[in-house]
Every structure is written in C-alpha cells, then in structure tokens.
C-alpha cells in the first residue's frame, strides 16, 4: 500500500536541496550555520519517519512508487522495513556529528565541503530506502563522487589523492559484478513470466523476491551480488582501502566510512534474500570468510601504534563478526548483526571523531606523540573509554547485547566458529585496552600533551548523544530489538521455507531411487 505522505522522499531530497542552496550563501559562517540547520532538520525528519513506522507490521512501509524509465520498467520505488528504518536516523545523526566535528577544521572551499557532506547524506539515505534495484545502484554509485572529493581535497595525509583514487577504483570494481547481478535478476524475471525484453524486465525488490530462480543461476547471482557488496563492507581481501582512507581522509569522513557499513546492509537486504537456496548451500563459505576477517583484523590491530589505523582494522574485524552472525541464519544471529551495524554508526563513528579531535590538537594520533592524555583531557578520556568499552562488548554498553546475540546465533549453527568469535572478542579487548593504557595513562612525556585543551562545549555536546545511546541500548536493548523483530522473523522464515523445500525435494529423490527395482527395469 502506497503511503499518503512521502516521508522517505522528504528525507532523501531535503539534504540535497540544502546542498544546492549552499551555493547562495554569502560567506563560510553563514554556510556552516545553514548546513547545520539542514542536518538538524533532516534528523528530525528521519526520526518522524521512524515514529510513524509500525514495527508490528510485516513487509515494507512508507512506500512510494512512481514510473521513472517506463521503457525498461524501472521505478522510483522507496520503502523501509524493520531492518532498514533505524538506519535513517542513524545516518542523519552521524552526519550531524561529522559536520560539528569539522566546524573549524576546514579552512578553504567550505561551502563545497558542506555541500558534499549533505549530498553524501542524501544518497546514503537513498541506499537504505531504494526498493528498485536500478535506483539502488544509482544511489550506490553516487556515493563515490562526494567521497572522492572529500578525501582528495580535505585529506590530512600526504597521500590523500592516492587514497581517493584507491577508494574509487575499489568501489568501481565492486560495482561491476553488482550491476551484472541486477541485470541477471531482471532477465530471469522476464524469462520466468514469459514476457518480452525489455518491456517485462523487473527491478522491484518485492517482485523479484517472489520470482523463482533456477539453482545454477542462483549461485551465479549470489556470487556477483556478494562480490559487489564485500568490497564496500569491507572483507578480506578487499579491505586495504579502509586503513588507507582512515589515515589520509579527514577524520569526519573517516567516521562516516567506519560508521556506515553499506556493503553489509546490501548482503542482508539483497544478496541472501534474492538467492536463498544458493545462500543456504554456501553459507559456510560466507561464515569462514567472516571468521578469517575477524581474526585477521584483530591481529593486525594488535600491531598498530596509530589510533586511526587501529580503529580501521578494528572496524574490519567487527565486520567479520557481523558476517559470521549473518551466516548463522538464525534470528538471534541476525538481530545481533543488525544491532551491531547500528552500533557502528554510534560507537565506531564516535571513536573516529575523538581521534580527529586529538589529531587537531596534537597533529598526530601516533603513540609516540601521545601518553598521559588523561591528565590534561579528562573529559575526552572518559568519553573515549565509554566508547572503547562498548566496542569490546562490555556489559552495560550497546556492544554487549549485539555480540551476545551474534555468538548465541553462531553457537547454534557453527559451534567451532563461536569459539573463534570469542577469541576475536579477547583480541579486541587486548588491542583496545592496550592502546588506552599507553595513550591515555602514565606520565605526560611531551610538552604538547601537557598543554592540550580538553573538550570544548561544542565537542562535548556532539559526543553526549552517542554516549547516552550507548548506555540506553546497553541497559535496555529491547526497545531497539522490537523495531527489527517482525522483519527479521520474515527474513528467517523465507530461508526456513527454502530449507523445507530442499529437504522435501531430497526426500522425494531418495524415495524415487529406492522404488527402482534392482535390475533397473521400470
């Protein structure tokens, strides 16, 4: 049922409109205030969309559907369910925090930088709301230009242009198999319905979910979609762009890169539901890939002496755990995975923003230039420690229920990988607490550290909201889980139905073999 008020279009168009209006700002101060107002209103719009969303209803809501390219049967189709709805306010909140964090750090082309930030927010909202796969792919690719310019023009490293090019090439590489997978899905629908091409192609996710796919084609489609998504996730061996970007990009953009895991969302939203039989048969491969990424990222993070690079590898390791939770194909594992994706925006993004505040004050986030930060910066230390405890899943923080649910789910499906997940958690505590001990405690050995200013009121305010969310979700996670439960149950039920069909088919096949006489006669 099409919704009467276009909430999702409003959330999608408002930041883009704000980006265009910044061209008429007379000076940088007015542009910053205007961008902040746009981002704040966008947060209110996304919260309102989540408020009118009915968590007890299944299926997609807030639907909008208008013909876009009728000759190819491509529509401007938007919608959300319990899996995607909370990513809208999370994206808006993280963008608002990034804008506040970059308030005084950008010294040139301010209006262009702010416009790119708002444009990136707009297309990210599009990724989370698009139900037409061509529209989704458009938004997916449109995330590249803002990130390319934000890294290349305002990066803080000497190799920022190389980092911008590396990120772009990786994403373009991932976009090729993704596009081929989308085309194969549309062609399969036309063949299944006996229609003509291109008039009877279908790119609508609800339509494609109800279109059967032959088993060999499912395997190819799953491979193409997963390959496209794991590059952006990132998983091994396509992970190297993230540490490079974390070191070279401005930290407000790095916060968005580690906080918004669009690739993992794509696996949950599109890859597995559209090729469920192939996903069931090959989920062990996905689980092993996630487990290897989990341990590899944690081991490399243990060796890091730079906070930003450590956070990048920590993000890679946590993505590996999320993939293992998804591959368990259990309700608990999936609930924990989606919750952890939301936690990335709250915790990983905030940790990177804190790293940026240290970078602004000391010019470095390397251990050789740190030590004893807790004495001149007690407020920053407390907030960083809260986020650090959440990242390692300490009870009372939002990281604990997410990791607990994922481990419970993995324990049901792959007991051996549950041990690997626990080992990864121990490694996570080792590299996080080890860095905290060396960077924040002990004697102050540098004069630059001794004279460092603690958090300003603006910085304290922008970190206050994520800290509250860390504690609220950690102490009462059910208010977050209730948004997702109905949709995730439907997600799991779809796979259970496929499992039953496969089992019945195998039983029928065995019965047919047993009914054949020993001499082979019929």
N, C-alpha and C positions, 0 to 999 in steps of 0.2 A: 504494500500500500504506500503510495506516494505521500510524503509528509506535506502538510499545508504550508508550513513556513520553512524557507530554505536556510536552515541553521548552518549546514555544512558549507554551502556556497558563501555564506556570510563569513564564516571562519576562514575560508580559502581566499576570498577576494580582498578582505579588509587589509591584511598586511601588504599585499601587492599594491593596493590603492595608496596606502601610506608611503610605500617606496617611491611611487610616481610623484606624489605631492612634495616629497623632499626636494625635488628639483627646483621648486619655487621658494625654498627657504632662503632668506637673505644672508644669514651667517651660520656658522657652525653651532653656536649656542642655541639658536632657535631650532636648528635641525635636530640637535640632540634631544631637546625637550619634546619636539614633535614626534620623533621616533619612540621615545619613552612612552608618550601618551598612546600612540598606536599599539605598542606592545602590551601596555596595561589593559587597554580596551579589548584587545584580542584575547587576553587571558580571561577576561570577564565573559566574552562570547563563548569560548570553549567550555568554561565552567557551566554556563547556561545550557549549552548543548548536552553536557553530561547530566545536568539536572533534569531535563525533560526526557532523557533516555530512560526507558523502563527496563530495569535489569532482570525482571522476572519473565519477560517475553523472550522467546527464542527468535532466531532469524535476524535479518538486517532491519535497522530502523533509520529514521530521519532520511528516508530515501528520496533521491532526486533523479529523474531520468528524462533526458531531452535528446533528440537526434542531433548528432554532431556531423558525421560524414555518412549520410544515408546510403550512398552507393556501396559502401563497404560494411554497412550495418554496425557502425561504430557510434556509441552514445556517450554523452556527458552524463555518466551514471555515478552517483555518490551514495554512500551508505556506511553505517557503522554497526557493529555488534559489541557484545561484551568484551571481546578480545581487543578491539581497536579503540573503543570510545575514550578510555583514560589516557591514551597516548596524545590526544589533542591538548588537554590542559597541561600535560607534562611537557610537550613541545613548547607551548606558549610560555610556561614558567621558566624553562631553561633558556629560551631566547631572551626573555626579560632580564634574567640574571646575567647573561652574556653581555647585553647592552650596558647594564650598570657597571659591570666589571671593566668594560672598555671605555668608560666615560672620559678618562683623562689620558689614556694610553695612545690614542690615535692622534697624530699631530698634523696630518695632511690628508686631503681628499675626504674629509669627514662625512660629507653628505653622500658620497658614493659608497663609502664603507657601511653607513647605516642603511642605505637603500638595499645593498646586497644582503645584509643581515635579515631585513624584513622579507625580501624576495625568497631567501632560503627558507625562512619560516613558512611562507605561503606554499611553496612546492612540497615541503615536508608534510604539511597538513594534507596536501593532495595525495601523497603516497599512502597515508593512513586511511584515507576516505574513498579513494577511487575503487569502483567495482568493475568498470570496464577495463580490460587488460591493456588496451592501447592507451587509454587515458592514464592508467597507472604507469606504463612505460614512459610516457611523455613526462610525467612528474619525476619519475626516477632519473631520467637523463637530465632534466632541468636542474637537478641539484648540483651538477658539475660546474657550470659557469660561475655561480657565486663563490663556491669553494676554491676554484682555481684562482680567481682574482684576489680573494681574501688571503690566501696563502702567499701568492706571488707579490702582492703589493704591500701587505702589512705584516709579513712574517718577521720573526725576531731572530732567525738564524741566517748565516751567510749563504746557505744552500736553499733558500726558500723557493727560488724559481725552479730548481731541480725537484724539490718536494712537490710543488704544484703540478709539474709535468708528470711526475711519477704517479701521483694520485689519479690524475686524469686518465693516463694510459691504462692503469689497472681497472678503473671503472668502465672505460670503453671496452676493454677486453671482456669484462663480465657482462656487459650489455649485449654483446653479440649472441651468445647462447640463449640468453633470456628472451631476446626478440624471436629467435628461431623456435623456441619452445612455445611462445604465444601463437605464432603462425601455425604450428602443427596442431595446437588445440583448436583453432578456428577451422582449419581444414578437416579435422576429424569430425567436428560437428556437422559440417556440410555433407560429408560422406554418409554419416550415420542417418541423417534426416532425408537423404536422397535429394538434396537441394542442389542448386546451381552455384557456381563460384563466379563472381564474388558476392552475389546478392544474398546468399544464405549462409555466409560466414557468421560466426557468433563469437564475440569477445566478452560478453557479460559473464561475470563470475557465477551468479546464481544459475544461469543457463548451463554453463559448462560443468558445474558441479553435478548436474542431472544428465549429463551426456556420457554414456559408456565409452570406454576406450579399450581397444584390444591390448592384451598383455604385452606384446613386444613394443607397441607404440608407447605404452605407459612407461616402460623402462627408459626409453629414449627421452621422453618428455621430462621425466623426473630428473634425469641426468643433466639436461640442459637448464632446467629451472634452478636446481640446486647449485650447479656450477656458477650461474649468474649471481646467485644470492650469497654464496660463501665468500666471494671476493670482497663484497662490501661488509660482511659480518664483523671482522674477517676471521677465517680459519686457515690453518696450515694447508698448503704452502703459500697462500696468497696474503699473508699477514704483514709483510715487510713495509707496506706503505704507511701503516699506522704509527709505528715508532718514529719513522722519518717525519711524518706530518706533526707528531706531538713535539718534536724538537724544533722544527722550523716554522710551524704555523704560529700565529698569535694565539695566546692561551685561551682567549674567549672562543675562538673557533675550535681549538682542541677539545674544549669542554663539550661542544656540540658533537664532535666526531666520536668521542668516547661515550657520550650520553645517549645518542640516538642510534640504536642498532637496527637500521632499516633492513639489512640483509637477513637477520634472524627473523624479523617480523615477516618478511617475504616467504621464508620457509614455512612458517606456521600458517600464514594466510593463503598462500597459493600452491607451493610445491607439493606438500604432502596431501592436502585435500583433493587436488586435481588428479593426482596419480596414486590413489590409496593402496591399490594392490601391489604396485611396484615398491611403494614406500614400506609396506609390511614385509616384503621379501628381502629388502636391502637395508632395513633399519639398523641392522648390526654394523654395517659399514659406516653409517652416519654416527652411531654411538662410539665406534672406535676412533673415528676422526675427531669427534669432540673430546674424547678422553686423552688422546695424544696431544691435542691443542691445549687442554687443561694443564697437563703436567709440563709440557714444553714451555708454555708461557710462564708458569710459576718458577721453573728452574732458571730461566733467563732473567726473570725479575729479581731473583736472589742475587744476581751478579751486578745489578745496576747501582751506580753511585749518583745518578741524576734522577731527581724526583719525577720530572715529566716523562722520561723514558720508562721509569719503573711503573708509573701509572698506565702507560700504554700497554706494556706487557701484562700488567695485572688485568687490564680490560680484556686482552686476548685470552688469558687464562679463564676468566669468568665466562666469556662467550663459549668456551669449550664445555664448561659445566652446564650451561643452558642447553647446548645442543644435545648433550647426554640426557638431560631431563626430558627434552622433546622426544628423543628417540626411544624413551621408555614406553611411549604411547599409553601412559596411564594418566588418570585425572590428576592425581597428586603431582606427578612429574610435570605435567603441562601447567598446572596452577603455579607451581614454583617457578617455572621458566618465564611465564608472562609477568609474574610479580618481579622477578629479577630484572627483566627488561625495563620495567618501570623504575626499579631501583637504580639502574644505570644512570638515568637522567637526573635522579636526586643525588646520589652518592658520588658516582664517578665524575659527573659534571662538576659537582661542588669541589671535589678534591683537586681537579684540574684548575678551577678558578682560584683556589687557595694557592696552588703552585704559581699561578700568574701573579698573585699579589706579592709573593716572595720574590719572584723574578723582577717585578717593578722596583722593589726596594733595594735589592742587593745586586741585581744584574745577572744573577745566576741561581740555579736550583741544584747545583752540584754539591755533594757533601764536603768537598774541600773548601768551599766558601761558606759553609753553614756551621752548626754546632752551638748549642746553648740558646736556641731561639726562644725557648720558653720564658727566659728571664725578661728580655725586652718586649716580647709579644705574647703575653699570657692568654689574651682573648683568642688570638688566632690559633694558638696551640690547643686550647680546649676544643674549639670547633673542629680543627683538623683531626683531633683524637677521636671525637664522636664519629666523624665520617669514616675514619680508619677502622674503628671497632665495627661499624656497620659493614664495611667491605669484607671483613673476615668472618662475618656471621655471628657476632656475639649476641647472646640472648638479651632482649630488651630493645634491640635495634631492628630495622626493617630487613636487614640481611639474614637474620636468623630464620624467620618462617619461610622465606624463599628457599634457602639452602636446605632446610629440613624437609620441605615438601619434595624438592628435587631428589634428595637422597632416598626418601621413602619410595618415590616412584621408581627410581633406578634399582633399588633393592628388590622390588617385585619382578622386574624384567631381567636385570643383569646383576646378580649379586656380586660378581667379581668387580664390575665397574663401580659399584657402590664403594668398595674398598679404595679404588683409585680416586673417587671423588673425595673421600675422607682424607686421603693422603694429600690431595690438592689443597684441601682446606688447611691442613697443617703447614704446608709450604706457604700458603697465603699469609698465615699468621706470622711465619718466620720473616718473610721479606718486608711486610708492612711494619711490624713492631720493631724489627731490626733497624729500619730506616728512621722510625720515630725516635728510637733511643739515641742514635748517633747524630741526628739533625737537630732535635729539639731539647735534649737534655745534656747534662755535662757542663763543663766550664765554657764560658764565652772566650774564644781564642782570636776573634777578629774584631777590630775596632768598628768596622762597618756594621757588624751584627749588634754590637753594644749600643750603637746609636740609632737602631732601626725603630721606626714608628709602628705602634700596634695598629689594629684595625680601626679605620675611620668609621664614623657613624653610618655612612652610606654602605660601606662594605659589610659592616655588622648587620645592617638591615637586610641586605640581599642574601646573607647566609642564614638568617634567622628562620626563614620559611622552610628551607630544606631540612634544617635541624629538627624543627617541630614535626615535619613529616616522617623523618627517621624514627622519632620516638613514638608518634601516633601509630604508625603501621607496625612497629615492633611490639608495642604493648597490646594493640587490638587489631590484628591483621584481617579479621573477618569482614570489616566494613569495606575493605578493598577486594577481598575474595568474592563477596556476594555480587559484585558487578560482573564478574567473569564466569561464575559457575554455570549458568544456563547455557551460554555459548560454548564453553569448553566441554560440557557434557554432550552437546550435539556433535562437536568435533570428534570426541572419542567414540560416540555412538556410530558415526559414519565408518570409522575404522573397524569397530566391532562387527558391523553388518558385513563388511567385506571379508572379515575373518571367517564369519559363519558361512558365507557363500563359498569361500575357498574350501573350507572343511567339508561342506556338503558335496561339492564337486569331486573332491578326493575320495570320499566315501563311495559315491556313485561309480567312480572309475574303478576302485578296488572291487566293488560288487560285480561290475561287468567282467572283470578279469577272472574272478572266481567262478562265474557262471559259465565260462567257456570250457567245453569238455577237454579232457587230457589229450585227445588225438587232434585237437584243433578244429574239429568239424563244428558247424553251426547248425 
